[in-house]
Amino acid sequence: MSYQVQSLKSSIFKTFEHSQEFLFLSIDATLKVCMTVQGQANYRASAQTRNAACFDDEHSLRRVLTIRGRTGAVLGMVPVPSEESPKIKESLRNLFSNQALFQVRYLATDNPSPKLFRELKEICPNLSCLSLDPVHLAIVYEYAQWGKKTAGSKVLRCLLHKMNQVAPNMRSSSWGPLFTGTAPPSLTRDEERARHLITDGSMGATRAKRILDNLHPDSPLFCRITFIEALAALCATYPHEVSRKVTGSNKEIRKVLWAATAPDRLEWLMNNLRVRHDLTPLERGLLPSGTSSNESLHAEINSWTKSIRSLHQSTLRQKLEIMQFGKVLAHHVASCFPTVQQTSEAVLLARAVATDVWTDATWQNCCSSAKAPVPLHRARQAEARKVQKWKQTIPIKRRGKRTVHSVKRVHSIRSSGVKHKRLRR
């Protein structure tokens, strides 16, 4: 929180603005790290239980919202109460400058909607469209297969890989105008017929094999019916895989694939092709695939906080602030000061932080001035007192350890002809 570190971070973000890093944003959220925050009930609990906790639903931190830029820079890691559109809008407005928000033209998410587009359009006037993450469907498919990559998931990934390919001689208009969530083109009769084959899996084996053999993952997807027919062929070829249910939603995979072929979902998905053909080769050089880079970042966050069992809200904010600064600094060094040989992020970060941001004069000036501002520390003390006071109101259920001497017993032993009473703990 010192001036030296914050000014360094501010100058890095100025560099990001100059290099058009905010042209394309990918947004996603993770919740595992927020389950260790003290004073808030589990997100699966009832509304009454959640609101009766020390921090109610409105003031609880349920998810960590991660925002990555055009080349994968970690532009934001902030805890939020939910992934609702107003919360995402508020987070972007608090994190970025007006110049950065004015630069945003495309945004990828795993749950696009017309409401989210309207909310973000108010703070990002040049926002052209939202795009649906193409990898998320494969993640859900493999989640139902106990996290394993099966033959069906490999075919699905090949199909979704076509959403990230670029044809040199084609333009964005070849796939129609950018979809913003209003009036999606209805499915044609052939598309409806092919979509029906997903649910019943009745496509012929010969036709299904021919479709899957001609996928060609290195070329883009040119029309919607190709995508629908490929999913129908997948369901006909691997019926045992698509019949499994996804944990949580309790839906069969074939139902999830059927829902992915709805007119609006298809158009959100096709926006990936429109966006990539709308960008120059230099702009899309390091463009991530949907929110896959966010998923990778979530895995890093979970590994960093794996040993943490409980923490306060302000402590979580401070940890995320430090983690983001490390990612931003390493990314800035790698992009602006290329090395002769590629090195790992950890090596670059170690070399970057080896240079002291303090001079003797600035350090002496900082030490001679008033006490350094530590807003998160004061917030942590207030949260600790509030949580401790709330815990005192919770009745303690004392339960002894179950042993052979304390367990409740019922028997009919008679001593001297007299039946003993029921023994209690």
C-alpha positions as CSV (number, residue, x, y, z in Angstrom):
1,M,0.0,0.0,0.0
2,S,3.0,2.3,0.0
3,Y,3.3,5.1,-2.4
4,Q,6.3,3.6,-4.2
5,V,4.6,0.3,-4.9
6,Q,1.3,1.8,-5.8
7,S,3.0,4.3,-8.2
8,L,4.9,1.4,-9.8
9,K,1.6,-0.5,-10.3
10,S,-0.1,2.6,-11.7
11,S,2.7,3.1,-14.3
12,I,2.4,-0.5,-15.4
13,F,-1.4,0.0,-15.9
14,K,-0.6,3.1,-18.0
15,T,1.6,0.9,-20.1
16,F,-1.3,-1.6,-20.5
17,E,-3.5,1.3,-21.7
18,H,-0.9,2.4,-24.2
19,S,-0.6,-1.2,-25.6
20,Q,-4.3,-1.7,-26.0
21,E,-4.5,-4.4,-23.3
22,F,-8.1,-3.5,-22.4
23,L,-9.3,-4.1,-26.0
24,F,-10.4,-7.6,-25.1
25,L,-11.3,-8.7,-21.5
26,S,-12.2,-12.1,-20.2
27,I,-14.1,-12.4,-16.9
28,D,-14.8,-15.3,-14.7
29,A,-15.1,-16.1,-11.0
30,T,-14.0,-18.8,-8.5
31,L,-15.6,-19.5,-5.1
32,K,-13.3,-22.1,-3.4
33,V,-11.0,-19.6,-1.7
34,C,-14.0,-17.6,-0.4
35,M,-15.4,-20.6,1.5
36,T,-12.7,-20.1,4.2
37,V,-13.8,-16.5,5.0
38,Q,-14.9,-16.2,8.7
39,G,-18.3,-14.8,9.7
40,Q,-20.3,-15.9,6.7
41,A,-22.4,-18.9,6.2
42,N,-21.9,-21.5,3.4
43,Y,-23.3,-20.4,0.1
44,R,-25.3,-23.7,-0.1
45,A,-27.2,-22.9,3.2
46,S,-30.7,-21.5,3.2
47,A,-31.4,-17.8,2.8
48,Q,-32.4,-17.5,6.4
49,T,-29.2,-19.1,7.6
50,R,-27.0,-17.0,5.3
51,N,-28.7,-13.7,6.4
52,A,-28.4,-14.7,10.1
53,A,-24.7,-15.0,9.9
54,C,-22.2,-12.3,11.0
55,F,-22.1,-11.0,7.4
56,D,-25.3,-11.4,5.5
57,D,-25.6,-12.1,1.8
58,E,-25.2,-8.5,0.8
59,H,-21.9,-8.1,2.7
60,S,-20.5,-11.6,2.2
61,L,-17.7,-12.4,-0.2
62,R,-18.8,-15.4,-2.2
63,R,-16.5,-15.3,-5.3
64,V,-13.2,-13.9,-6.5
65,L,-13.8,-12.1,-9.8
66,T,-10.7,-12.4,-12.1
67,I,-10.2,-10.1,-15.2
68,R,-7.6,-10.8,-17.8
69,G,-6.6,-8.6,-20.8
70,R,-5.9,-9.1,-24.5
71,T,-2.5,-10.7,-23.9
72,G,-3.4,-12.4,-20.6
73,A,-2.4,-9.7,-18.1
74,V,-4.2,-10.1,-14.8
75,L,-6.0,-6.8,-14.7
76,G,-8.2,-7.5,-11.7
77,M,-8.6,-10.0,-8.8
78,V,-11.4,-8.8,-6.5
79,P,-13.8,-10.5,-4.1
80,V,-17.5,-9.9,-4.9
81,P,-20.8,-11.0,-3.3
82,S,-22.1,-12.6,-6.5
83,E,-21.6,-12.7,-10.3
84,E,-24.7,-10.6,-11.0
85,S,-24.4,-7.9,-13.7
86,P,-24.5,-4.9,-11.4
87,K,-21.7,-6.3,-9.2
88,I,-19.5,-7.0,-12.3
89,K,-20.3,-3.4,-13.5
90,E,-19.4,-1.9,-10.1
91,S,-16.1,-3.9,-10.0
92,L,-15.0,-2.8,-13.4
93,R,-15.8,0.8,-12.6
94,N,-13.8,0.8,-9.4
95,L,-10.8,-1.0,-10.8
96,F,-10.2,0.7,-14.1
97,S,-9.8,4.3,-15.3
98,N,-12.2,6.0,-17.8
99,Q,-9.6,5.7,-20.5
100,A,-9.3,1.9,-19.9
101,L,-13.0,1.4,-19.9
102,F,-13.3,3.5,-23.1
103,Q,-10.9,1.1,-24.7
104,V,-12.9,-2.1,-24.1
105,R,-14.5,-3.4,-27.3
106,Y,-14.9,-7.2,-26.7
107,L,-15.5,-9.2,-23.6
108,A,-15.6,-13.0,-23.0
109,T,-17.6,-14.7,-20.2
110,D,-19.1,-18.1,-19.4
111,N,-22.6,-16.7,-19.0
112,P,-23.3,-13.8,-21.4
113,S,-26.7,-12.2,-21.3
114,P,-28.5,-9.1,-22.7
115,K,-28.6,-7.6,-19.2
116,L,-24.9,-8.0,-18.7
117,F,-24.3,-6.4,-22.1
118,R,-26.5,-3.4,-21.2
119,E,-24.9,-2.9,-17.8
120,L,-21.4,-3.0,-19.2
121,K,-22.3,-0.8,-22.1
122,E,-23.1,2.0,-19.7
123,I,-19.5,2.2,-18.5
124,C,-17.8,0.8,-21.6
125,P,-19.3,2.9,-24.4
126,N,-17.3,1.2,-27.2
127,L,-18.3,-2.4,-26.1
128,S,-19.3,-4.2,-29.3
129,C,-20.3,-7.6,-28.1
130,L,-20.0,-10.4,-25.5
131,S,-18.8,-13.9,-26.4
132,L,-19.5,-17.2,-24.8
133,D,-16.5,-19.2,-23.6
134,P,-16.1,-22.2,-26.0
135,V,-14.1,-24.3,-23.5
136,H,-16.6,-24.3,-20.7
137,L,-18.8,-26.9,-22.5
138,A,-15.9,-29.3,-22.6
139,I,-15.2,-28.7,-18.9
140,V,-18.7,-29.6,-18.0
141,Y,-18.6,-32.7,-20.2
142,E,-15.4,-33.9,-18.5
143,Y,-16.7,-33.0,-15.1
144,A,-19.4,-35.6,-15.7
145,Q,-16.7,-38.1,-16.6
146,W,-15.1,-37.7,-13.2
147,G,-12.5,-35.2,-14.6
148,K,-11.2,-37.6,-17.2
149,K,-10.5,-36.9,-20.9
150,T,-12.5,-39.5,-22.7
151,A,-12.8,-40.2,-26.4
152,G,-16.0,-38.2,-26.5
153,S,-14.4,-35.2,-24.8
154,K,-11.5,-35.2,-27.2
155,V,-14.0,-35.0,-30.1
156,L,-15.9,-32.2,-28.4
157,R,-12.7,-30.2,-27.8
158,C,-11.8,-30.6,-31.5
159,L,-15.2,-29.2,-32.4
160,L,-14.9,-26.3,-30.0
161,H,-11.3,-25.6,-31.2
162,K,-12.9,-24.5,-34.5
163,M,-14.3,-21.5,-32.7
164,N,-10.8,-20.1,-32.2
165,Q,-9.5,-20.6,-35.8
166,V,-9.0,-17.8,-38.3
167,A,-9.5,-18.0,-42.1
168,P,-7.1,-15.5,-43.7
169,N,-9.4,-14.6,-46.6
170,M,-12.6,-14.1,-44.5
171,R,-14.0,-11.2,-42.5
172,S,-16.1,-10.8,-39.5
173,S,-19.2,-10.1,-41.6
174,S,-19.0,-13.6,-43.1
175,W,-20.7,-14.9,-39.9
176,G,-23.2,-12.0,-39.8
177,P,-23.3,-9.0,-37.5
178,L,-22.0,-9.1,-33.9
179,F,-24.7,-10.6,-31.6
180,T,-25.7,-8.4,-28.7
181,G,-28.4,-10.5,-27.2
182,T,-31.5,-9.2,-29.0
183,A,-33.6,-11.2,-31.6
184,P,-31.3,-14.2,-32.3
185,P,-31.9,-15.8,-35.7
186,S,-34.3,-18.7,-35.4
187,L,-33.2,-22.2,-36.2
188,T,-34.0,-23.4,-39.7
189,R,-35.9,-26.7,-40.3
190,D,-32.7,-28.6,-40.9
191,E,-31.1,-27.2,-37.8
192,E,-34.2,-28.1,-35.7
193,R,-34.1,-31.6,-37.2
194,A,-30.4,-32.0,-36.4
195,R,-31.0,-30.6,-32.9
196,H,-33.6,-33.3,-32.2
197,L,-31.0,-35.9,-33.0
198,I,-29.0,-34.8,-30.0
199,T,-31.7,-35.7,-27.5
200,D,-32.6,-39.2,-28.9
201,G,-29.1,-40.1,-30.3
202,S,-30.8,-41.6,-33.4
203,M,-28.3,-40.4,-36.1
204,G,-27.0,-43.3,-38.2
205,A,-23.6,-44.7,-37.3
206,T,-22.2,-44.3,-40.9
207,R,-23.3,-40.7,-41.1
208,A,-22.0,-39.9,-37.6
209,K,-18.6,-41.4,-38.4
210,R,-18.4,-39.4,-41.6
211,I,-19.2,-36.1,-39.8
212,L,-16.7,-36.7,-37.0
213,D,-14.0,-37.7,-39.5
214,N,-14.4,-34.5,-41.4
215,L,-14.3,-32.1,-38.5
216,H,-10.9,-30.5,-39.4
217,P,-10.2,-28.7,-36.1
218,D,-7.6,-26.4,-37.8
219,S,-10.3,-24.6,-39.9
220,P,-13.0,-22.3,-38.4
221,L,-16.7,-23.3,-38.1
222,F,-18.6,-21.8,-41.1
223,C,-22.2,-22.4,-40.2
224,R,-24.4,-23.3,-37.3
225,I,-25.7,-26.6,-38.7
226,T,-22.2,-28.0,-38.8
227,F,-21.9,-27.5,-35.1
228,I,-25.3,-29.0,-34.3
229,E,-24.8,-32.0,-36.5
230,A,-21.4,-32.7,-34.9
231,L,-23.0,-32.7,-31.5
232,A,-25.7,-35.1,-32.8
233,A,-22.9,-37.4,-34.2
234,L,-21.1,-37.2,-30.8
235,C,-24.3,-38.3,-29.0
236,A,-24.8,-41.2,-31.5
237,T,-21.2,-42.4,-31.3
238,Y,-20.7,-42.2,-27.5
239,P,-24.2,-42.8,-25.9
240,H,-22.7,-44.2,-22.7
241,E,-20.8,-40.9,-22.1
242,V,-23.6,-38.4,-22.9
243,S,-26.0,-40.4,-20.7
244,R,-24.1,-39.5,-17.5
245,K,-25.3,-36.7,-15.3
246,V,-23.5,-33.6,-14.3
247,T,-23.0,-33.3,-10.5
248,G,-25.0,-30.4,-9.1
249,S,-27.3,-29.7,-12.0
250,N,-28.3,-33.4,-12.2
251,K,-28.8,-33.1,-16.0
252,E,-27.6,-35.6,-18.6
253,I,-24.8,-34.5,-20.8
254,R,-27.0,-34.8,-23.9
255,K,-29.4,-32.2,-22.3
256,V,-26.5,-29.9,-21.7
257,L,-25.4,-30.2,-25.3
258,W,-29.0,-29.7,-26.5
259,A,-29.2,-26.5,-24.5
260,A,-25.9,-25.3,-26.0
261,T,-27.6,-25.3,-29.5
262,A,-30.3,-22.8,-28.5
263,P,-30.4,-19.9,-31.0
264,D,-29.0,-17.3,-28.5
265,R,-26.3,-19.6,-27.1
266,L,-25.1,-20.4,-30.7
267,E,-24.9,-16.7,-31.5
268,W,-22.9,-15.9,-28.4
269,L,-20.6,-18.8,-29.3
270,M,-20.2,-17.6,-32.9
271,N,-19.1,-14.2,-31.6
272,N,-15.7,-15.8,-30.9
273,L,-15.2,-16.2,-34.7
274,R,-16.5,-12.7,-35.4
275,V,-14.2,-11.1,-32.8
276,R,-11.1,-13.0,-34.0
277,H,-11.8,-12.0,-37.6
278,D,-12.4,-8.4,-36.5
279,L,-9.0,-8.1,-34.9
280,T,-5.6,-7.7,-36.7
281,P,-3.1,-10.5,-36.6
282,L,-1.0,-8.4,-34.1
283,E,-4.0,-7.8,-31.8
284,R,-5.0,-11.5,-31.7
285,G,-1.5,-12.9,-31.3
286,L,-1.8,-13.7,-27.6
287,L,-5.6,-13.7,-27.4
288,P,-6.8,-16.3,-24.9
289,S,-9.6,-18.8,-25.7
290,G,-12.6,-17.4,-24.0
291,T,-12.1,-17.6,-20.2
292,S,-9.6,-20.5,-20.3
293,S,-6.9,-18.2,-19.0
294,N,-9.1,-17.3,-16.1
295,E,-9.6,-21.0,-15.3
296,S,-5.9,-21.4,-15.2
297,L,-5.6,-18.4,-12.9
298,H,-8.2,-19.9,-10.6
299,A,-6.1,-23.1,-10.3
300,E,-3.1,-20.9,-9.3
301,I,-5.2,-19.1,-6.7
302,N,-6.4,-22.4,-5.2
303,S,-2.8,-23.7,-5.0
304,W,-1.6,-20.5,-3.3
305,T,-4.4,-20.7,-0.7
306,K,-4.5,-24.5,-0.3
307,S,-3.1,-24.5,3.3
308,I,-5.4,-21.7,4.5
309,R,-8.2,-22.8,6.7
310,S,-9.8,-19.5,7.8
311,L,-9.2,-15.8,7.1
312,H,-10.9,-12.5,7.4
313,Q,-12.3,-10.5,4.4
314,S,-9.6,-7.8,4.6
315,T,-6.9,-10.5,4.7
316,L,-8.4,-12.1,1.5
317,R,-8.3,-8.7,-0.2
318,Q,-4.7,-8.1,0.9
319,K,-3.6,-11.5,-0.4
320,L,-5.3,-11.0,-3.7
321,E,-3.7,-7.6,-4.0
322,I,-0.2,-9.1,-3.5
323,M,-0.9,-12.0,-5.9
324,Q,-2.2,-9.7,-8.6
325,F,0.8,-7.4,-8.3
326,G,3.2,-10.3,-8.7
327,K,1.4,-11.5,-11.8
328,V,1.2,-8.0,-13.3
329,L,4.9,-7.2,-12.6
330,A,6.1,-10.5,-14.2
331,H,3.8,-10.0,-17.2
332,H,5.0,-6.4,-17.7
333,V,8.7,-7.4,-17.5
334,A,8.1,-10.3,-20.0
335,S,6.2,-8.1,-22.5
336,C,8.3,-4.9,-22.3
337,F,11.8,-6.3,-21.7
338,P,12.1,-9.5,-23.7
339,T,15.0,-11.8,-22.7
340,V,17.4,-13.6,-25.0
341,Q,16.0,-16.9,-23.8
342,Q,12.5,-17.5,-22.5
343,T,12.4,-18.0,-18.7
344,S,9.6,-19.0,-16.3
345,E,7.3,-16.5,-14.6
346,A,8.9,-17.2,-11.2
347,V,12.4,-16.4,-12.4
348,L,11.3,-13.1,-14.0
349,L,9.4,-12.1,-10.9
350,A,12.4,-12.9,-8.7
351,R,14.6,-10.7,-10.9
352,A,12.0,-7.9,-11.0
353,V,11.5,-7.6,-7.3
354,A,15.3,-7.8,-6.7
355,T,15.5,-4.1,-7.8
356,D,14.6,-1.9,-4.9
357,V,11.8,0.6,-5.5
358,W,13.1,2.7,-2.6
359,T,16.0,5.1,-2.7
360,D,17.7,6.2,0.5
361,A,16.0,9.6,0.3
362,T,12.5,8.2,-0.2
363,W,13.0,5.6,2.5
364,Q,14.2,8.2,5.0
365,N,11.4,10.5,4.1
366,C,8.8,7.6,4.6
367,C,10.3,6.7,8.0
368,S,10.4,10.3,9.2
369,S,6.8,11.0,8.3
370,A,3.7,9.9,10.1
371,K,2.7,6.3,10.6
372,A,2.1,4.5,7.3
373,P,-1.6,4.1,6.4
374,V,-2.7,0.5,6.8
375,P,-6.5,0.5,6.0
376,L,-6.7,-3.2,5.5
377,H,-5.2,-3.8,9.0
378,R,-7.7,-1.6,10.6
379,A,-10.5,-3.3,8.7
380,R,-9.2,-6.7,9.8
381,Q,-9.3,-5.6,13.5
382,A,-12.9,-4.4,13.1
383,E,-13.9,-7.7,11.4
384,A,-12.2,-9.8,14.0
385,R,-14.1,-8.0,16.8
386,K,-17.4,-8.4,14.9
387,V,-16.8,-12.1,14.3
388,Q,-15.8,-12.7,17.9
389,K,-18.9,-10.9,19.2
390,W,-21.1,-12.9,16.8
391,K,-19.6,-16.2,17.9
392,Q,-20.4,-15.4,21.5
393,T,-24.1,-15.3,20.6
394,I,-24.0,-18.8,19.1
395,P,-25.0,-21.5,21.7
396,I,-22.3,-24.0,22.2
397,K,-23.4,-27.6,21.9
398,R,-21.2,-29.6,24.2
399,R,-21.0,-33.2,23.2
400,G,-18.6,-35.6,25.0
401,K,-16.5,-38.1,23.1
402,R,-18.2,-41.4,22.4
403,T,-16.5,-44.1,24.3
404,V,-17.5,-47.5,25.8
405,H,-18.0,-45.7,29.2
406,S,-20.2,-42.8,27.9
407,V,-22.3,-44.3,25.1
408,K,-26.1,-44.6,25.9
409,R,-27.0,-48.2,26.7
410,V,-30.3,-50.1,27.0
411,H,-30.3,-53.5,28.5
412,S,-32.4,-55.9,30.7
413,I,-29.8,-57.2,33.1
414,R,-31.3,-58.3,36.4
415,S,-29.2,-58.4,39.6
416,S,-30.8,-60.3,42.5
417,G,-34.0,-60.5,40.6
418,V,-34.2,-56.7,40.1
419,K,-34.2,-55.1,36.6
420,H,-31.8,-52.2,36.4
421,K,-33.0,-48.8,35.1
422,R,-31.8,-47.5,31.8
423,L,-28.3,-46.2,32.0
424,R,-27.7,-42.7,30.7
425,R,-24.6,-40.8,30.0
